[in-house]
Amino acid sequence: MECRILVVDDHEEFRSLARALLESEGFEVVGDAADGQQALDCVARLLPDVVLLDIQLPGIDGFAIADRLAAAGSTAPCVVLISSRTASAYRRRLAVAPVRGFLSKADLTGPALRRLLSTG
């Protein structure tokens, strides 16, 4: 399964670890971004299939970015939200967010991401 991923997180160390982990699991990481505006710019330029998007970002949060990306309609990438917090911390917002799903950072693995992506 060829899958082009953009990793968005404000912590450089996490972006590097996520890239290494996902690439070792067969994903193609096409870029990374440290904040919401960079994420929007990278999506327009790199055209990823999936955006792995941290919820808590400086400036525009992950939910707002997901809303903006979803507005692109059929050309929008699939969005998977991530956080160091659990899904229960965001339960209401996750229920209405235009995203494929949520993974805690501690649970991020290639197989977990593939399962989430295959449910859509």
Phi, psi and omega per residue, in radians:
M1 nan 1.837 3.089
E2 -1.337 2.218 -3.087
C3 -2.553 2.078 -3.131
R4 -1.612 2.133 -3.011
I5 -2.089 2.434 2.954
L6 -1.897 2.205 3.125
V7 -1.755 2.171 -3.119
V8 -2.110 2.001 3.126
D9 -2.790 2.514 -3.103
D10 -1.418 -0.029 3.102
H11 -1.871 2.009 -3.097
E12 -1.018 -0.685 -3.126
E13 -1.087 -0.732 3.118
F14 -1.147 -0.732 3.129
R15 -1.018 -0.746 3.130
S16 -1.143 -0.768 3.131
L17 -1.136 -0.743 3.134
A18 -1.104 -0.746 3.111
R19 -1.029 -0.878 -3.113
A20 -1.064 -0.776 -3.136
L21 -1.092 -0.877 -3.086
L22 -1.171 -0.705 3.106
E23 -1.130 -0.632 3.102
S24 -1.196 -0.325 3.124
E25 -1.721 0.161 3.044
G26 1.650 0.062 3.082
F27 -1.488 2.684 3.042
E28 -1.800 1.950 3.094
V29 -1.575 1.978 -3.037
V30 -1.578 -0.198 3.124
G31 3.028 3.105 3.075
D32 -2.561 2.801 -3.120
A33 -2.492 2.628 -3.070
A34 -1.769 -0.205 3.134
D35 -2.666 3.072 -3.056
G36 -1.095 -0.762 -3.131
Q37 -1.132 -0.731 3.072
Q38 -1.072 -0.663 3.130
A39 -1.064 -0.826 3.134
L40 -1.074 -0.742 3.121
D41 -1.108 -0.762 -3.131
C42 -1.168 -0.669 3.104
V43 -1.077 -0.774 -3.129
A44 -1.125 -0.619 -3.059
R45 -1.517 -0.713 -2.999
L46 -1.693 -0.332 3.135
L47 0.889 0.996 3.132
P48 -1.232 2.754 3.031
D49 -1.378 -0.596 -3.052
V50 -2.342 2.413 2.997
V51 -1.987 2.019 3.049
L52 -1.548 1.871 -2.825
L53 -2.122 2.025 3.075
D54 -1.150 2.469 -3.138
I55 -1.297 -0.812 -3.069
Q56 -1.650 1.745 3.137
L57 -2.130 2.714 3.037
P58 -1.188 2.481 -3.139
G59 1.385 -1.968 -3.095
I60 -1.429 2.188 -3.110
D61 -1.398 2.955 -3.079
G62 -1.042 -0.621 3.118
F63 -1.126 -0.734 3.128
A64 -1.168 -0.673 3.085
I65 -1.103 -0.778 3.121
A66 -1.030 -0.724 3.099
D67 -1.077 -0.777 -3.132
R68 -1.133 -0.728 3.134
L69 -1.150 -0.700 -3.137
A70 -1.104 -0.484 -3.139
A71 -1.116 -0.278 3.111
A72 -1.325 -0.094 3.090
G73 1.214 -2.319 -3.020
S74 -1.184 -0.281 3.126
T75 -1.582 -0.032 -3.104
A76 -1.232 2.458 3.049
P77 -1.258 2.786 3.023
C78 -1.249 2.369 -3.134
V79 -1.980 2.266 3.004
V80 -2.073 2.063 3.126
L81 -1.418 2.530 3.082
I82 -2.307 2.731 3.085
S83 -2.855 2.754 3.004
S84 -1.363 -0.249 3.060
R85 -1.521 2.929 3.121
T86 -1.501 2.872 3.131
A87 -1.035 -0.562 -3.105
S88 -1.091 -0.437 3.107
A89 -1.194 -0.344 -3.073
Y90 -2.164 0.288 -2.960
R91 -0.767 -0.956 -3.087
R92 -1.107 -0.779 -3.105
R93 -1.213 -0.645 3.099
L94 -1.115 -0.606 -3.093
A95 -1.101 -0.487 -3.091
V96 -1.967 -0.046 -3.105
A97 -1.268 2.488 3.130
P98 -1.431 1.129 -3.066
V99 -2.267 2.818 3.085
R100 -1.272 -0.579 -3.137
G101 2.936 -2.833 -3.034
F102 -2.410 2.456 2.975
L103 -2.323 2.356 2.990
S104 -1.265 2.637 -3.129
K105 -1.022 -0.626 -3.141
A106 -1.153 -0.425 -3.106
D107 -1.722 0.078 -3.109
L108 -1.229 2.013 3.019
T109 -2.492 2.847 3.067
G110 -1.037 -0.864 3.127
P111 -1.062 -0.681 3.128
A112 -1.128 -0.719 3.123
L113 -1.176 -0.724 3.117
R114 -1.070 -0.744 3.114
R115 -1.043 -0.800 -3.127
L116 -1.113 -0.742 -3.122
L117 -1.215 -0.492 -3.112
S118 -1.426 -0.114 -3.115
T119 -1.567 0.211 -3.086
G120 -2.033 nan nan
